[in-house]
Each structure stands twice: as structure tokens, then as C-alpha cells.
Amino acid sequence: MTQQFDGKVALVTGAAAGIGEATARAFARAGASVMLSDINQEGGERVAASINEAGGKAAFVRCNVSQSDEVEHLVAQTVEQFGRLDFAFNNAGVELERARLADGDETTFDSIMDVNVKGVWQCMRHQLPVMVNAGGGAIVNTASVAGLGAAPSMSIYSASKHAVVGLTKSAAVEYGRRGVRVNAICPAIIDTEMYRRAVADDPRKEELQKTMHPIGRIGQVDEMAAAVLYLCSEGAGFTTGIALPLDGGYTAM
């Protein structure tokens, strides 16, 4: 797989931690130059510096993906610094809410939709023309198992991830003949900083959540990164428009 990514350029949003960080590092190890983006400038710069120190090629641009001008600048900077854009992993997202639907509020709704839905849309609408003009590329969006079914007490988050799946499928059909493949990953519970915050106040949650996955554990960020790289690789050349569950069997139940 390393040879497939030599000389290629990947853009990763939400790259300062978690799945985004792991995927940026995986792209770099596989030979790609990587543009990292996040609203967390300190974290993003730390990851980029670490990749460069390890012999990879990386840069960082701070970006709020819900803002069109910032996303446009991010994509332009990627092309300016690395000369091209082959792959994009649109991973930036905000945490889910914990409330029944009727107890939700407009501020929460708007903040989740702005990043999780509008952010993915903004990224793709600026990435796609660049890829089409260059002859092709691959995009992977981060959805969730909450975007494949019901998610009680987090209906807004679930709706946002259903929307990501819809955007993914529509873009895949629209741009398939123009050389761009578009897919989504749908993680279940993954061991990230976000997850650790969620279980910190009650260790029993951790054991309970492990039992939710038939495989008997939660997922790891490197497993998510491996799936993203596969979807961007030549091995997935006939794969587009899918929402890939990465869930330890959760959706099989």
C-alpha cells in the first residue's frame, strides 16, 4: 500500500486528535504528504510537527469547516504547498448530545448541524472541483453507526450523521464518472479522547459499552485509519457510495 501513496497528497480535517490524528499519521507513514486541519491549532501543529520529525511531510492550517472561506483557503493552501489534492478525509465533527428529542434546544441543533453536516458539505464542494480538474481522487467522510439507525437520546447527532451518509451517496453518484470516489466510515464506540471524557465519571460505562459490540471490545483509532486508507487505495477502486460500518458487529445484531 505504501507505493500507492508515494507522491500523493491527503487532506485530513479534525486532525488534532483521535481518528483524524491517527489517519494523518497513517497517510504519512504510507508515503503521502498530509495537510492537517482542526480548530485546535496547538494540537494540530503538534501532530504536524511530529509527522515531520518522523520523516514524513505535513503542514497544518487552522480551519472551522462550517465557514466556506476558511475551507476554501484550506484547500487552496493544500494545493499551493503540496501541488495537488488526491485524498480527503472529512472527519471534523462535534460531540453528541444527551437528551431526548423534545428536551433539545436550537443552539445545540445548530452547532451540531453546522459542523457535522454543513462542514462536510463545505469541504466536499471545495475539494471536488480540484479533484475533478486533476483527473480524479477519493474522499472519505466520517459518519457513524448513529447514522445507520436510531440513536435514542442523541437524535440531533444521529440526524447529522444520517445526513453525512446522504451527502456521501449523492456525491458518489454525481462524481463517479468524473473520477472521484466518495465513501463514508461509520464508527461505533472508538477509544478516543472524546470517549474517555464520556466514561471518566463512571467506570461502569466502559464495561457496559464493551458489551455492546459482539467482538467484545471497543474500536481503536488505528483500525479506523486503516479503513480510510483502504477506501482511498487502488484496492477500493470499484468501491464508491458506501457507508462502511466499523463497529465490531454492532449493526449485525
N, C-alpha and C positions, 0 to 999 in steps of 0.2 A: 504493500500500500504506500510505502514511503515514496517510491518512484512516481506514483500518480500525483503527488502533491508538490514535488520539487518544481520550483519556479512559479507556483500558483499563489494566489492571494486570497485570504479569507478575512471576512469582517465578522466580529462577534460582539453583540450587544449584551449588556448585563454581565460583563466580563470581569468584574472586580472580585467576584467570589462565586462559590457554588458551582453549578453546572456550567455557567459561562466561563469561569476561570479554568475549569478542567478541560473544556473543549478548546479554548485558546491555546493552552499548553499542548494539547494533543495535536492540533494542527501544526504547531511549531515543531514538535518532535518529528512529525511526518514530512517536514521539509517546506511547508508553506510559510510565506510572510503573513503576519497577522496584524490587523488593525483592531485594537480593543476599544470598547466604548462602555461608558457607565456614567451615572450621575455622581458616583463616588469617585472623585478624582484621585484622592490619595490611594485608595485601593487599586484603582485601575493602573495608575502609574507604577505602583509596587509590582503588580503582576507583569507588566510590560518590561520593566527593568530586570526582573528575574528571568524572563524568557531570553532577553538579550545577553545577560550574564552567562546563561547556559549554552550560548552559541546559536540561538535562534534569531529571528528577525521579527521585531514587534514595535508597534507605536501605539500611543493612546490619544484619543480625543474625547473630551467630556461631551456628553450629549444627552439631552432629555428627548426621548424618542417620540413624545407626543407633540413636539414642536417641529413643524415642517422645515423651517430654516436651519435648525440645528442638524436635522437628519440630512438635509441636502449638503450642508457643509461637511458632515462626517463622510458621506460617500465621495464627495469631491476630494477631500483630503486623502482618502484611501487611494484613489487613482493617482493623485499627484505624488504621493510618497512612494507608492509601490508599482505604479504604472498600469494597473489593471484591477479587476474585481472578478474573481471566479466563483467564490462561495460566500454565502451569507448565512449566519446563524442568528436569527432574530429571537433572542432569548430574554431580553429585558422584560420584567414583569413585577407586579406588586403583590403583596401578601393577601391571602383570602380573608374574608370577613367571618365572624362567628355570630350570626344572628338569623333568626327565622325571617322569611321574606317580608312579612308585614312589619317587622321591627327594624328594617333597614332604613337608611336615610340617603338623601340625594347627594350629599357630599361624598359618602363612601362609594355610591354608584358611579359618580362622575370620575373620581380618582382611579377606580379600578378600570373602567372602560377607557379612560384617556390613555393609560399606559398599555394595558393588555390587548386592547383592540385597535384603537387609533394608532398606537405605537407600531404595531406590526404592519398595519396598512401604510403608514407613512414610510416605514423602512422599505417595504416592497415597491412602493410606487416610485421611489428614487433609485432603488437597486436594479429593477427590471430593465429600464431603458439602457443602462450601462452594459448589462449582460447581453441584451439583445444586439446592441451595436457591436459587441466584441465577438459575437457568434455563438454565445451560449453561457451556461453556468448552472449552478444549483443553489437553491435556497431551502433552508430548514427553519421552521418556526416552532417555538415551544408552546404546545397546548398543554393538556393534562388529561388524566383519566376522568377528571371532573368535566371535561368537555366531550365525553363519550356517553354520559348517562346522568342520572340525577345526583345531586350533591346537597343533601339536606343541611341547612344552617349555613350554607355558603352559596346561595343561589346566584348572587351577582357575579362572584368569581367563576362559578360554573358557566353562566351565560357568556362571560367574556371568553372563556376557553372554547365553548361551542362556536363562538364567532371566529376564533382563530382557525378552527378546523374548516369553517365555511370559506374564509378568505383563502386558505391554502388550496382547497379543492378547486375553487373558481380560478385562481391564478394558474394552477397546473393545467387546466383545460384551455385557458386563454393563451398560454405561452408555450405549450408543449411543442407545437410545430415551429416555434421560433428559437428552439434550442435551450430553453430554460426548464429545468425540472424543479418542482416545488412540493415539498413534503412537510409533515409535522411529526414531532415526537410527543407522546402523551405519557409523561412520567406519573407513577403513583407516588408513594411517600419515599423521598430520597434523603439521604443523610447530608444535609446542608446546614449552614448557619441558621437559616430560617426554621428548619425542623428543630434544631437544638433549642432555639428560643421557645418554640411551641411546647416542648416537653420539659423544660427546665423546672417549672413549678410543680410538676407531678411525675415522678419517675415511673409510675404505673402506666402512664400513657405510652411510654416507649415499648413496654412489653405487649400492651394491647395492640399497638399498631403493627408490630411484627406479625401477630396472628392474623392480621387482615390479608396477608399475602400468602397464598398457598406454598410459595417457595420457602417460607419460614423466616424471612428477614426483610428489612427494608433495602432499597436500592442504594448504589454508590454512584458518586458523580462521574467516576471514570467509565462506568458502564453506560451512562448517558452520552458521554463524549464519544465513545466507540461507535454508538449507533449513529450519531451525527456524521462522523467521518465516513461511515459506510454509506449513508444516504447521499453523500457528496462524491463518492468514489465511482469509478468506472463500473465496479461490480453492481451498482444500483442503476445502471444506465437505462433499464427498462422500468424503473420504478418512479412514478410520479402521482401526486394527488392522494397519497395515503396518510392516515393518521395512525402512526405506529405505537401501540401500547407498549410501554416499558414498565411493567407493573408486577412482575413476579407472579403472574397468574390471576391477579385481582379481577380483571374483566372476564375471565373464563368461568367465574363462579355464577 
